[in-house]
Amino acid sequence: MPHPAYEAFDALASRSGYQLVDPPILQPAGLFLDLLGEDMRRRAFLTTDAEGREFCLRPDFTIPVSLHHLEAVKAGGVGAYAYRGPVFRFRTDGPSEFLQAGFENFGRNDKPAADAEMLAIALEAAGDLGLAQPDIRMGDAGIVTAMLDALDLPPVWRRRLTSDLRRSKDLDEDLARLGSAAPKNGAAAYAGFLAALEGSDPGSARAAVADLLSIAGIQPIGGRSVDEIADRFLEQAALSSGLGVDADKVAITRRIFAVSGDPDGASAELRAIAGEARLDLNAALDAFDERTGFFAARDIDVGAIKFATGFGRRLDYYTGFVFELTDPAEPEAAARVGGGRYDQLMAQLGAAEAVPAVGCSIWLDRFGGDA
């Protein structure tokens, strides 16, 4: 029996100009394991066919819908899609098979306007499902990337801070370590191996890790790849060598990650910090302000948006604007709607170049069955 929200959702998709699609439930596992990040790897339902190829039950709609767009228009045109149906991944806060709906928009170069449209559609969908005035949390991975570029932090710290942002954890701990890079206690257990890897190029490190796993009889399946394990060892080797960051850069990084508030106030604060530190964040902040203007043009209450530079979402493919809608009556509960911009994903799936893309997912089970 269809979910009671499907009729209202389909009507919203139709009047918004989004084509309803239904990608296959069984998907090639490699794409998800490579692109969705470590958190999703741990939660995916995996299976193997007679020829040894790995597949997974659809844990997410964004990649299957992206593949649909890639096949339909060879990533050369604009596409707007809606979806609803079951997804499958291990969860601690509910059943591991649950219903998800959402929207994906590809190929629009007017990114600030497209971002605002996606947030407006998400808010309308939430209202249709009974959450008329959700809390809006927002971040912007593009600002963080611009900051890391301007500060020219070592690659190991770029990876760590970007990863912290996506996982929304360990940020305070890593900011505390940024200046000293003192190794964690666990590093002592394999200090000799880290010392041997220190300064190695990635290719040599990957070969060493592959040999080590082979000797131990370990074959990574459905988890970290050999390359990822090697990169992790290289990271620990760099940290163990005491690769710290200049104190001024640490202070600037802390100040930027601490910025929060409504978008207009946050933009002003970020511009002030960038001006004092002589960092060129103008392009990222100009796009940020332009998007805020489109929010207002769509009658979204900009003052009610809770922006934080340190806010991110767990999936690895986000590259810019990210957001979540939550119930203000249940501030600790999981998000009802979440999404953002992911401009690099189509190229990772085989497109000849990056394709602008933004979308959102709606967890129908979090709204209740009578929505």
Buried (B, 14 or more C-beta within 10 A) or exposed (E): EEBBBBEBBBEBBEEBEBEBBEBEBEBBBEBBBBBBBBEBBEBBBBEEEEEEEBBBBBBBBBBBBBBBBBEBBEBEEBBBBBBBBEBBBEEEEEEBEBBBBBBBBBBBEEBBBBBBBBBBBBBBBBBBBEBEEBBBBBBBBBBBBBBBBBBEBBEBBBBBBBBBBBBBEBBEEBBEBBBEBEBEEEBEEBEEBBEBBBEBEEEEBBBBBBEBBEEEEEEBEBEBBBBBBBBBBBBBBBBBBEBBBEEEBBEBBBBBBEBBBBBBBBBBBBBEBBEEBEBEBEEBBEBBBBBBBBBBEBEBEBEEBBBBBBBBBBBBBBBBBBBBBBBEEEEEEBBBBBBBBBBBBBEBBEBEEBBBBBBBBBBBBBBEEEB
